Amino acid sequence: MKVVILAGGLGTRLSEYTNSIPKPMVRILNKPILLHIMQHFASYGFKEFYIAAGYKQNVIKKYFRKKKFGLKIKIIDTGQKTMTGGRIRRLKNYLKHESFFLTYGDGVSNVDIRKLLRFHKKSKGLATLTAVRPPARFGAIKISGSKVKYFREKSKLDEGWINGGFFIFEPEIFKYLKNDKTFLEKEPLTKLGYQKKLNAFKHKGFWQCMDTIRDKEILEKSIKTGMKI
């Protein structure tokens, strides 16, 4: 299966670094967070990556031009101002015939990718997201059994399970992606939730996104102390 990584955003909340490089190229212990994510998937045998690039994409291209790390990597320009759903839509020709993984280029986890895939196949939904329990400053999804009852991205009103990324989608997802302005986290996932086509794989292990310098420090400390990703 192919792995799509969203890596085109501006990363404005980490401007200390992203004024000169794209957020997925910010280094965690001398290695870009993007490479940490890719190597995690590769450890489960998934080594074909489609990087949905945009902002300062030449930095990503230059880095992976020098070394491939034993991975098959295709870096695709999905636009400077394209939203998350729009970036996926621009990859349709590469993905329209098969299931695929998708995750964000700024989130690290030790989620078991094989278990996630087995769960997705068993649930027979159109989409699966990985639900995690981070600090309450994030948003929430409501889960009944393994079904997502509603999806509300980054709400300040809820606590509990949230969208941690690490998705699996069936090709039918492209019917829900209208144009470059489509936010995956808004209408598409909300509609899938209402239609009971969106399932949640609950991950209780490590998960950490990198929105701020503090997040970066947490990630580095976690890896230094032996956390396996």
N, C-alpha and C positions, 0 to 999 in steps of 0.2 A: 504493500500500500504506500501511496505517496503521502508526504507530510508537507503541509502548507504552514508557513510561519509569517504572520503579519509583522512587517518590519519597515513600514513606510511613514509612520507618524512623526510629528515634530518633537515630542518629548519635552514640552515646555517646562514641566515641573522639575526637570533635572537639567536646567539650562547651564549649570556649571560645566557640564560635559557636552550637552547637545548643541551648543553654539558652533561646535567644530566637527562633531561626529553624530551619526544617528544613534538613538538610544540603544538599540540592540547591540551596538558595538562598544558600549561602555564596558570596561573590563572588571571582572570579578576575579581577584587573585591572578592577574596577568592574562586572563583569557576572556574574550568577549562573552557577555551573557548569552548571545545568540549561539555561540559554539557550545556552551554548557547545555543548552536546550537540545541542540542537534545530537550531541553525543549521548544524551539520555535516551532519545529515541533509537539511536544506532545500537545502544547496548541491548535492545530488544529485537534487533534485526531489521529495523526500518531505517534505510540509509538513502532514500531518494527524497530530496527536498526541493520545494519550490518556495523561494523567498519573495514575498510580495513587497517589493521595495518602492521607495518614493523619495523622501527627504534624504539628501546627501548619500544617495545610493552608490555613488562611485567609491565611497569608503568601503562599503561591503564588497563590491566587485573586486577592488584592489586586494583586499585581504584574502579572499578565497581564490583569487587568480594565482597567488603565490603558492598556496598549499591546499589540497583538497581533503586532507584528513581521512582518506579512504571512503569518502562520501560522494554521492552523485548530487550535484548542486546546480540548480538553475535559478538565476536571479532575474526577476522580471520587473520592469518598470510599470507600476500600477498607478502612477500619477502623484503629484505633489500634494493635492488637496482632496484626494479620494478618501471616502469613509470606509470603515471596516468591511461592510457588506459589499460595497462597490469594488474593493480590492479583490475579494473572492470572485465576484462576478467577472472581473477581467481575466481570470484564470480558467474560465469555463472550458475553453477548447482543450486544456490539459487534463481536465478532471471530470468531464461530463459522462464518462462511461463506467465509473467505479466509485466505491466508497473511498473516502480520504480523511486523514487526520488534519486538524487545524489547531494551532495555538498562537498565542501572542508572543512577540519577540522580547518581552520584558518580564516573564514569569517563570520561575524555577520551581520544580516539584520532584518528589521521588515517587510519583504515582506509577503504579504497575501498568505499563502500557498494554501488556498481553491480557491482563484481567479486564482492563477497560474495553478492549476489543471484544472479548468474549461476552461481556455484559451487553455491549451494543448489539451484537448478533442475536443474542437471546431475547432481548427486549423488542426487537423487530420494529423499532421506531425509525423515523426519518433522520433524527439527530440525537446525539448524546453529548451532554456536557459533563465536566467533572466538577462536582460540588465540594467546596472546602469550607472550613470554619476559621477565617482569619479575624483580626480585630474588627470591632463593630463599626469602624469608620467606612467600611465597604457596604455595598448594597446586598440585596437578598433575593433568594428564590424560595418559593414554598413548595415542598415536596410531599406527595401522598404516595406511599410505597416507593416506587421508582419513577413515578410520573411527576413531571413539573406542572404544578397547578397554576402558578403565575410566575412571571419573570419581571423583576424590576431592578434595573441596573443602577448601582451606586446610589440607592436611596439612603437617606440619613434616618429613616424611620424604623428600620428593621434590624434585627440581629439574627444570627444563625447562619444557615447555609448560604453561600454566595457562588456566583459563577467564577470558577478558577481557570477557565479556558480548557485546554486539552480536550477538544471536541472530536467527534467523529460524525461526518455527514454523508448521507446518500446523495447521489447526483440530483435528486429532486429539489434539493435546497435552492438550486438556481432559479426555480419558479418564484421564489420569495425575494429575490434580489433584483430590484427594479432598475437602479442606475448608480452612478458614482456617489450620489448623495445618501445612499442607503446605509444606515447604521445597522450592522448585524444584531446589536444588542437591543434594538428598539423593535420596530414592527416585525421583522422576520422571526425572532425568537419568541416575542410575545404571541404572535399568531400561532406558532407551532405549539406553544404551551396551551393555548385555548383549544386547539385541535387535538390535544393529547398525543402529539407526535414527537414530543421532546422529552427525553428521559435524563435522569441524573444519576451519575455514578458517584457514590459518596466516597471521598478520599479523606481519611483521618490522619494521614501522615503529614510530612513536611510540604509546605507551599509558601512561597513568598514572591510577591511582585516587587518591582523596583521603580517606584514613583519618585522617591526622594533620596537624598544622601543618606538619611537614616536607614532606609530600606537596603541600600547598597551595603552599609556597614553590617546590618543583620545577616545578609547573605554571606558576606565574607567570613564573619565569625562562625556561622553555621557550618560552612565548608571546612574551615580550619579545624573545627572541633570534631570532624569525622562524619558529618552528615553525607550520606551517599545519594547522589542524584543520577 
